[in-house]
Amino acid sequence: MPPQKGPVWSHFSIIRDDQGIPTEFKCKFCNKTYKKPNGTRMQTHLSDNCANCPAEIKMKISHKVEEEDDETEDNPVIILPQSPHGNSASPSNVVVCSSKQPAAKKQKKIEGYVDTLTLEEKKTCDRPFARALFVKGLPFDTFEGEDMQAAFRSLRPSYKPPTPKSIGGSLLNSECERVQSKCSALILKSSSVTLLSDGWTNQRGEGLVNFVVATPEPIFLDSVEPGTQRENSDFMFEKFDFYIDKVGSEKVNLIVTDNASVMRATWKKIREKYPHIHTIGCGAHGLNLMFKDVLKTNPFVLLVQRAKKVVKIKKRRQLYAIFKSKQIAKYGNKKRALIMPSPTRFSGAYFMFVSLYKNKQALQETMLAEEVDIPEDLRTIVLDNSGFWELLTFAIDYLQPIADGTHLIVGDSARLSQMVAICINIKQKMKSAENMESDIPLAELFKINKAVDSRINKFCINDIHRATYLIDPQFQGAGFRDTEVMAGIKIVKGMATHLGLDVDSVVENLADFRTKSRFYSNDLIWESARKLNPVKWWGTFCQKQPLFPIADRLLKCPLQPHANGYGRIMTSSRIRDEIASAWRNAKRQSALRATPNLHLILDWEEGLKGSEVNVKRKFFNMNQFLSLMKVRMTGILILMTPSLTLSTVQMKCRLPLTTNTASFRQTIIKIRNLILCLPRTC
């Protein structure tokens, strides 16, 4: 009996020869012809390839095939054949067959039943892993090695992490393009920016100068290697001029650099060409130099020498061990380590003084120990309460405002106005120190105060600092002399002229702000001044006031080149060296410039949040797996692991071996799970 033809044949025309013998079969919708009839190929043509086939017919054909598949797969039968001796067969000899012969249908691919990744899915997974390396400054071969590969396989078997070549090539370049486009958008969106510059030397001794633009978020622009060219004011002005033009001269409000003489000469040239741009030195560098001015005076020079001699007991093994035992006995878990200052960080002397003062009792008890020979000069210093320790206490009290100010201005929210407040506190400490009793001669104290006052006026405070201090709602120019107020108002008027504002209205609004009159007489807005950031305060309460555009520009200016987290980025030695190495590889140079800017991009994918990145995870689907293997599944599994029988599964999984379909499928699932847990050698 010839096989019955399916519904697909009704959509093909039969072409016969003169003798009535079929020679071709032609599709009624697109005239596709088949010389040899094949129902499977003809069905595939209609459902997948025929562009003119109506959608209803395609759906009907596909639905018909699914129904046929279901009929052949839902009713497996277990046959337990008789042994030659008349007993039932063992579980290992179980044969599973279908109640119906399977109809011809489209063959399914194995990829649908195992964990696979498409090329797009792999790229989606590679990008966040590569970015993690860039942000942390890790080597490109971090994902190499069998242990790392095994860790990734435990997360997803089919995923292989990117190779060092792809991380340093296509992934780095694509990340660079994405970050650079976002950084350009941020600069374009910002109404006012600050240009910052700082120089450093990498671990190979190569000098580099980096340029950053703050919006106020810091955006890394470039690193310049002077090379054989002399790093003078002409060279620096040329570079600044280039980046000012690149960002837009009308947007640049402030330039912040270090306080070197070359930079001060560069400031003069910048102000001549761009009168509206203000130039200041790094606040942290200015306070660090203030430490130097104080410590180079006669009383403090001798104090530093003696303090270092005491800290060097760390080099005397036995003596230091005695000190450690005394330290633990006295302070327990609250003990403080002895600190040796860095040669270039003059503020380190203050922390050395504090560490000695915190360990005074333990040090003095150590000097009385008889187990070890102690130099007489060292014992004299530590036991001299009226000399060494009294001067040390005075130095800590005198230097504390400078140390607190240094800690404050390296924070993420440091503002120009805070530098003025820091200097006011330092001056108040200077005046109170003149009335304190100490072994320092009054003439020497006046000399120290004069050096500090000179450093404040020449390096730490400029007129733009005073203008910012005037319009900061937390300060409002408190403690200013009339000359300082006028200097700040002069800056405000100049900025109003540059921005095209009504100067008289701006000055009048500033007067109302300082006197808390008219609009500013509302107590509600001043209650929030101490809690809110000044930029948010102006934007929330005073956005319509004439003074707002100037206040917004000034209060967003960073205080020093390492502001707003930029220091944490660039102090990574690996990132520094990666950027430095870019000068030897032109292909990677532009890409590595984007590495410090990755902290600006919060979402993991363009236009998507990290939680919304949806990558399909094609894990095993047991129903599909059973459909694929059908009745042969049991035999295949047993052949793969000859020692694993259904009786073993019955014992391990505690499931009864019955002919029930549901129980049988559960048994098959347990078999597969056990096989997946076996070693590879099985």
C-alpha positions in Angstrom: 0.0 0.0 0.0 1.6 3.3 -1.0 2.2 5.9 1.7 -0.4 8.6 2.3 0.4 12.0 1.0 0.3 14.9 3.4 -1.3 18.3 3.0 1.9 19.8 1.6 1.3 18.0 -1.8 -1.8 20.0 -2.4 0.3 23.2 -2.8 2.4 21.7 -5.6 1.4 21.2 -9.2 2.4 17.9 -11.0 3.9 18.3 -14.5 3.6 15.2 -16.6 5.2 14.1 -19.9 3.4 12.9 -23.0 3.0 9.4 -21.4 1.5 10.8 -18.3 4.5 10.2 -16.1 5.2 12.9 -13.4 8.5 14.7 -14.3 8.4 17.8 -12.0 6.6 19.2 -9.0 6.2 23.0 -9.0 5.2 25.2 -6.1 1.9 27.0 -6.8 3.2 30.2 -5.1 6.7 30.8 -6.5 7.2 28.2 -9.3 10.0 26.4 -7.5 10.4 23.0 -9.1 11.5 19.6 -7.8 12.4 16.8 -10.2 12.3 14.2 -7.4 9.4 14.5 -5.0 10.4 14.7 -1.3 7.7 15.7 1.2 10.2 16.9 3.9 12.0 19.3 1.4 8.8 20.5 0.0 7.4 21.2 3.5 10.6 23.1 4.5 10.3 25.1 1.3 6.7 26.3 2.1 7.3 27.0 5.8 10.8 28.6 5.6 11.9 29.5 2.1 8.8 30.4 0.0 8.4 34.2 0.1 4.9 34.1 -1.6 3.4 31.4 0.5 0.5 32.9 2.6 1.1 33.1 6.4 -2.0 31.0 7.2 -0.7 28.1 5.2 2.8 28.4 6.8 1.2 28.3 10.3 -1.1 25.4 9.3 1.8 23.3 8.1 4.0 24.1 11.1 1.1 23.3 13.5 0.4 20.0 11.7 4.0 18.9 12.1 4.0 19.7 15.9 0.8 17.7 16.4 2.4 14.7 14.6 5.5 15.0 16.8 3.4 15.1 20.0 1.5 12.0 18.9 4.7 10.0 18.4 6.4 11.2 21.6 3.8 11.1 24.3 3.2 7.3 24.7 6.4 5.4 25.1 6.0 1.7 26.1 8.4 -0.3 28.2 8.8 -3.9 27.2 10.4 -6.3 29.6 11.5 -9.3 27.4 11.6 -12.8 28.8 15.0 -14.4 29.3 15.7 -17.9 27.9 14.9 -19.4 31.3 11.5 -17.7 31.5 12.4 -15.0 34.0 12.0 -11.3 33.4 14.8 -9.4 31.9 17.2 -7.4 34.0 16.8 -3.6 34.1 19.9 -3.2 31.9 18.0 -5.1 29.1 15.0 -2.8 29.1 13.9 -1.8 25.6 11.7 1.2 25.1 9.6 1.6 21.9 6.9 3.8 20.7 3.2 2.8 20.3 3.3 4.4 16.8 5.8 4.6 14.0 7.3 8.1 13.9 6.2 10.1 10.9 8.7 11.7 8.7 9.4 15.2 9.9 12.1 17.9 9.9 15.3 16.9 11.6 16.1 19.0 14.7 19.6 20.2 15.5 21.5 19.3 18.7 22.4 22.9 19.3 18.9 23.6 20.7 19.5 21.1 23.6 22.9 22.1 24.8 24.5 25.3 26.2 25.6 27.4 23.2 26.5 31.0 22.6 25.9 33.1 19.5 28.6 35.6 18.4 26.5 38.5 19.6 25.9 36.9 23.0 29.6 36.3 23.4 30.4 39.9 22.6 27.8 41.1 25.1 29.5 38.9 27.8 33.0 40.0 26.8 32.5 43.7 27.1 31.8 43.9 30.9 34.7 41.5 31.7 37.1 43.6 29.6 35.8 46.8 31.2 36.4 45.4 34.6 40.1 44.9 33.7 40.4 48.4 32.3 38.8 50.0 35.4 41.0 48.1 37.9 44.1 48.4 35.8 44.6 44.6 35.7 46.8 42.8 33.2 45.2 41.7 29.9 46.1 38.0 30.6 44.1 37.9 33.9 41.6 35.4 32.5 44.3 33.0 31.3 45.0 29.8 33.1 43.1 26.6 33.8 41.8 27.7 37.2 40.3 30.9 35.7 38.8 28.9 32.8 37.2 26.4 35.2 35.7 29.3 37.2 34.0 30.6 34.0 32.8 27.2 33.0 31.1 26.9 36.4 29.1 30.0 35.5 28.4 29.0 32.0 29.9 26.0 30.3 29.9 27.4 26.7 31.5 30.8 27.6 35.2 31.3 27.0 36.6 34.6 28.3 38.3 36.9 25.9 41.9 36.4 25.0 44.6 39.0 25.9 44.8 39.9 22.2 41.1 40.7 21.9 41.1 42.6 25.2 43.9 44.8 24.1 42.6 45.1 20.6 39.0 45.2 19.5 37.5 45.4 23.0 39.8 48.2 24.1 39.2 50.1 20.9 35.4 49.8 21.0 35.4 50.8 24.7 37.5 53.8 23.8 35.0 54.9 21.1 32.1 54.5 23.4 33.7 56.4 26.3 35.0 59.1 24.1 31.6 59.8 22.6 30.0 60.0 26.1 32.8 62.3 27.4 32.4 64.6 24.4 28.7 64.7 25.1 29.4 65.7 28.7 31.7 68.5 27.7 29.3 69.7 25.1 26.4 69.7 27.6 28.4 71.6 30.3 28.1 75.4 30.3 31.4 75.9 32.2 34.5 73.8 32.6 37.8 73.9 34.4 41.0 72.8 32.7 43.5 71.0 35.0 47.1 69.9 34.5 49.4 67.8 36.5 52.8 66.2 35.9 54.2 62.9 37.2 56.9 60.4 36.5 56.1 56.8 35.9 58.0 53.8 37.2 60.4 53.9 34.3 61.4 57.4 35.0 59.5 58.9 32.1 58.0 62.4 32.6 54.4 63.0 31.5 52.0 65.8 31.7 48.3 65.0 31.9 45.4 67.2 31.0 41.9 66.9 32.5 38.7 68.9 32.0 36.3 69.1 35.0 32.6 69.5 34.2 32.8 69.3 37.4 33.3 65.6 36.9 36.9 65.0 35.8 37.3 63.9 32.2 40.8 62.7 31.2 41.8 64.4 27.9 45.4 63.4 27.2 48.9 62.7 28.5 51.7 64.6 26.8 55.3 63.4 26.8 57.7 66.3 26.4 60.5 64.0 25.4 63.6 65.9 24.3 61.7 69.2 24.1 62.2 71.5 27.1 59.2 71.8 29.3 59.2 75.6 29.5 56.4 78.2 29.5 56.2 78.3 25.7 55.7 74.6 25.5 53.1 74.5 28.2 51.2 77.5 26.8 51.1 75.8 23.4 49.5 72.7 24.9 47.0 74.7 27.0 46.1 76.8 24.0 45.4 73.7 22.0 43.1 72.1 24.7 41.4 75.4 25.4 40.5 75.7 21.7 39.5 72.0 21.6 37.1 72.3 24.6 35.9 75.8 23.6 37.5 79.0 25.0 34.1 80.4 26.0 33.4 77.4 28.3 36.7 77.5 30.1 36.4 79.4 33.3 39.5 78.3 35.3 42.8 76.7 34.9 44.4 74.8 37.8 48.0 73.6 37.8 50.8 73.2 40.3 52.8 76.2 41.6 56.0 75.7 39.7 57.7 78.8 38.2 57.1 77.5 34.7 53.4 77.3 35.3 53.3 80.8 36.8 54.9 82.1 33.6 52.3 80.1 31.6 49.5 81.7 33.6 50.6 85.1 32.5 50.5 84.2 28.8 47.1 82.5 29.1 45.6 85.6 30.8 47.0 87.8 28.1 45.2 85.8 25.4 42.1 84.9 27.3 41.3 87.6 29.9 38.2 85.8 31.1 40.1 82.7 32.2 41.4 82.6 35.7 44.5 80.7 36.8 45.3 79.3 40.2 47.7 76.9 41.8 46.9 73.5 43.3 45.5 73.9 46.8 47.0 70.7 48.2 50.4 71.6 46.8 50.2 75.0 48.4 49.4 73.6 51.8 52.2 71.0 51.4 54.6 73.9 50.7 53.2 75.6 53.8 54.3 72.6 55.9 57.7 73.0 54.3 57.9 76.7 55.2 57.1 75.9 58.9 59.4 72.8 59.2 62.5 74.6 57.8 62.5 77.1 60.6 65.1 76.5 63.4 62.9 75.1 66.2 61.1 72.6 63.9 64.3 71.5 62.1 65.7 70.2 65.3 62.4 68.7 66.3 62.1 66.7 63.1 65.7 65.4 63.4 65.0 64.1 67.0 61.7 62.6 66.0 63.2 60.7 63.1 65.9 59.4 65.5 63.2 58.0 67.8 61.2 56.4 64.9 64.3 54.7 63.7 64.2 52.3 66.6 62.2 50.2 64.1 65.6 49.3 62.6 66.8 47.9 66.0 65.3 44.5 66.1 65.5 43.7 69.8 64.7 47.2 70.9 61.7 47.4 68.6 60.4 44.0 69.9 60.5 45.4 73.4 58.6 48.5 72.2 56.0 46.4 70.5 55.4 44.3 73.7 55.0 47.6 75.7 52.8 49.0 73.1 50.4 46.0 73.2 50.4 46.0 77.0 49.5 49.7 77.1 47.1 50.2 74.2 46.0 46.8 73.1 44.1 46.9 69.8 44.2 50.7 69.7 48.0 50.8 69.2 49.4 53.2 66.6 52.4 52.4 64.4 55.4 54.7 64.2 55.4 56.7 61.0 58.4 57.9 59.0 57.6 60.8 56.7 58.1 60.8 53.0 60.9 63.0 51.5 58.4 65.0 49.3 55.3 64.9 51.4 56.1 67.5 54.1 52.8 66.9 55.8 54.2 63.5 56.8 56.1 65.1 59.6 52.9 66.0 61.3 51.7 62.4 61.2 55.1 61.4 62.6 54.7 63.7 65.5 51.2 62.4 66.2 52.4 58.7 66.1 55.1 59.6 68.6 52.7 61.4 70.9 50.3 58.5 70.8 53.1 56.1 71.8 54.7 58.3 74.5 54.2 56.0 77.5 55.3 52.9 75.6 58.4 54.6 74.3 59.4 55.9 77.7 59.0 52.5 79.3 61.0 51.0 76.5 63.9 53.4 77.2 64.0 52.0 80.8 64.5 48.4 79.7 67.7 46.7 80.8 67.6 43.8 78.4 69.3 45.8 75.6 71.8 48.6 75.2 70.1 51.8 74.4 72.1 54.9 72.9 72.3 57.6 75.6 71.2 60.4 73.2 68.1 58.4 72.2 67.2 57.8 75.9 67.7 61.5 76.7 65.3 62.6 73.9 62.5 60.2 74.8 62.7 60.9 78.6 62.9 64.7 78.2 59.4 65.7 79.1 60.2 69.4 79.4 62.0 69.7 76.1 61.2 67.2 73.3 57.7 66.3 74.3 56.6 69.9 75.0 57.8 71.1 71.7 56.2 68.1 70.0 52.9 68.9 71.6 53.1 72.6 70.4 54.0 71.4 66.8 51.0 69.1 66.7 48.6 71.9 67.9 50.2 74.4 65.5 50.2 72.2 62.4 46.8 70.6 62.9 44.7 73.2 60.9 47.1 72.8 58.0 46.8 69.0 58.2 43.0 69.1 58.5 42.8 71.5 55.5 45.0 69.1 53.4 42.7 66.2 54.2 39.6 68.3 53.4 40.7 69.6 50.0 41.7 66.3 48.5 38.1 65.1 49.0 35.6 64.7 46.2 33.6 67.7 47.2 36.4 70.3 47.7 35.5 73.8 46.6 37.4 77.1 46.1 35.6 78.7 49.0 36.8 75.9 51.4 40.4 77.0 50.7 39.6 80.4 52.1 38.0 78.9 55.2 41.1 76.7 55.8 43.4 79.7 55.5 41.3 81.7 57.9 41.5 78.9 60.5 45.3 78.7 60.0 45.6 82.5 60.6 43.6 82.2 63.8 45.8 79.5 65.0 48.9 81.6 64.2 47.5 84.5 66.4 46.6 82.2 69.3 50.1 80.6 69.1 51.7 84.0 69.8 50.0 84.0 73.2 50.9 80.4 74.1 53.7 79.5 76.4 56.4 77.5 74.6 60.2 77.2 74.4 60.1 78.8 70.9 61.4 82.3 71.0 58.9 85.0 70.1 61.1 86.2 67.3 61.2 82.7 65.7 57.4 82.4 66.1 56.9 85.7 64.3 59.2 84.4 61.5 57.1 81.2 61.2 53.9 83.2 61.1 55.2 85.5 58.5 56.3 82.6 56.2 52.8 81.1 56.6 51.1 84.4 55.8 53.2 84.9 52.7 52.4 81.4 51.4 48.7 82.0 51.9 48.7 85.4 50.0 51.0 84.3 47.2 49.9 80.7 46.5 46.8 79.6 48.4 44.2 82.4 47.9 43.4 84.3 44.8 40.7 86.7 44.0 38.6 84.0 42.4 38.8 82.1 45.8 37.4 85.3 47.5 34.6 85.6 45.0 33.6 82.0 45.6 33.8 82.5 49.3 31.4 85.5 49.0 28.7 83.6 47.2 29.0 80.3 49.1 25.8 80.1 51.3 27.8 78.4 54.0 30.3 81.3 54.4 28.9 84.5 52.7 32.3 86.2 53.1 32.4 85.8 56.9 35.7 87.2 58.3 36.6 89.2 55.2 38.0 92.7 55.3 36.5 95.3 53.1 39.4 95.0 50.6 38.8 91.3 50.3 35.1 91.8 49.7 35.8 94.4 47.0 38.3 92.0 45.3 35.6 89.3 45.2 33.0 91.7 43.8 35.4 92.7 41.1 35.6 89.1 39.9 31.8 88.7 40.0 31.4 91.9 37.9 34.0 90.7 35.3 32.2 87.3 34.9 28.9 89.1 34.6 30.3 91.2 31.8 31.8 88.1 30.0 28.4 86.3 30.2 26.5 89.3 29.0 24.5 89.7 32.2 23.2 93.0 33.7 26.1 93.9 35.9 24.0 96.3 38.2 21.4 93.6 38.7 24.1 91.0 39.6 25.8 93.3 42.1 22.5 94.3 43.7 21.5 90.6 44.0 24.9 89.9 45.6 24.2 92.6 48.2 20.8 91.1 48.9 22.4 87.7 49.3 25.0 88.9 51.8 22.5 90.9 53.8 19.7 88.3 53.6 17.2 90.8 52.3 14.4 90.7 49.7 14.3 87.3 48.2 17.0 86.0 50.5 15.1 87.0 53.7 13.2 83.7 53.7 14.5 81.6 56.6 13.5 78.4 54.9 16.2 78.6 52.3 18.9 79.4 54.9 17.9 76.3 57.0 19.0 74.1 54.1 22.2 76.0 53.4 24.2 74.0 56.0 22.9 70.6 54.8 22.9 71.0 51.0 25.8 71.2 48.7 26.1 74.9 47.6 25.7 74.0 43.9 22.4 72.1 44.7 21.4 74.9 47.0 21.6 77.6 44.3 20.0 75.3 41.7 17.1 74.4 44.1 16.2 77.8 45.6 17.8 80.5 43.6 17.9 79.4 40.0 16.0 82.5 38.8 18.2 85.0 40.6 20.6 87.2 38.5 23.6 85.9 40.5 22.9 82.2 39.8 24.9 81.8 36.5 28.0 83.1 38.2 27.5 81.1 41.4 26.9 78.0 39.4 30.2 78.5 37.5 32.3 79.4 40.5 31.0 76.7 42.9 31.6 73.9 40.3 35.3 74.8 40.0 37.5 72.1 41.5 40.2 73.1 44.0 43.1 71.1 42.7 44.1 68.7 39.8 43.3 65.6 41.8 39.8 66.7 42.7 36.6 64.6 42.4 38.3 61.2 42.4 40.8 61.9 39.6 43.6 61.3 42.0 42.4 57.8 42.8 42.4 57.1 39.1 45.7 58.4 38.1 47.6 57.2 41.3 47.2 53.6 40.0 50.7 52.8 38.8 49.4 50.2 36.3 47.1 52.7 34.6 49.9 55.2 34.6 52.3 52.7 32.9 49.6 51.6 30.4 49.1 55.2 29.4 52.8 55.8 29.2 53.3 52.7 27.1 50.8 54.1 24.6 53.5 56.4 23.3 55.4 53.4 22.0 52.3 52.0 20.3 50.3 54.5 18.2 47.5 52.0 17.7 46.8 51.8 21.4 47.5 55.4 22.3 44.0 56.9 21.7 42.3 53.8 23.3 44.3 54.1 26.5 43.4 57.7 26.9 39.8 56.6 27.6 40.8 54.2 30.5 40.6 56.8 33.3 37.2 58.0 32.1 35.5 54.6 32.6 34.3 55.7 36.0 32.0 58.2 34.3 30.0 55.5 32.5 27.6 54.0 35.0 25.6 51.7 32.7 27.1 48.6 31.2 25.6 48.8 27.8 24.7 51.7 25.5 21.1 52.7 26.2 20.7 49.9 28.7 21.2 49.6 32.5 23.3 46.8 33.7 20.3 45.0 35.2 18.5 45.2 31.8 21.2 43.5 29.8 19.4 40.3 28.9 21.6 37.5 27.5 19.7 34.2 26.7 21.0 31.3 28.7 20.4 28.1 26.7 20.6 25.5 29.3 19.4 21.9 28.9 15.7 21.6 28.4 14.7 18.1 29.5 11.5 17.9 27.5 13.3 18.8 24.3 16.1 16.4 25.2 13.7 13.6 25.7 12.0 14.5 22.4 15.3 14.4 20.6 16.6 11.1 21.9 13.1 9.5 22.1 13.2 5.8 22.9 16.9 5.5 22.3 17.8 7.7 25.2 18.0 4.9 27.8 20.2 2.8 25.6 22.6 5.7 24.8 23.0 6.6 28.5 23.7 3.0 29.5 26.2 2.6 26.7 28.0 5.8 27.8 28.3 4.4 31.4 28.1 0.6 31.3 28.3 0.4 35.1 25.3 2.6 35.6 22.1 0.5 35.4 18.5 1.3 36.2 18.7 -0.8 39.3 21.5 1.5 40.5 19.4 4.5 39.8 16.5 2.8 41.7 18.8 2.5 44.7 20.5 5.9 44.5 17.4 7.9 43.7 15.0 5.9 45.8 12.5 5.7 42.9 10.4 2.7 42.1 11.1 1.3 38.6 7.6 1.1 37.0 6.1 1.3 33.6 4.4 4.6 34.5 5.4 7.3 32.0 5.9 10.1 34.5 8.0 8.0 36.8 10.0 6.7 33.9 10.8 10.2 32.8 11.9 11.2 36.3 14.2 8.2 36.3 15.8 9.2 33.0 16.3 12.7 34.4 18.1 11.3 37.5 20.3 9.1 35.2 21.4 12.2 33.3 22.1 14.2 36.4 24.2 11.4 37.8 26.2 11.1 34.6 26.9 14.8 34.5 28.4 14.5 38.0 30.7 11.6 37.1 34.4 12.3 36.4 35.4 12.8 32.7 37.2 9.4 32.7 33.9 7.5 33.2 
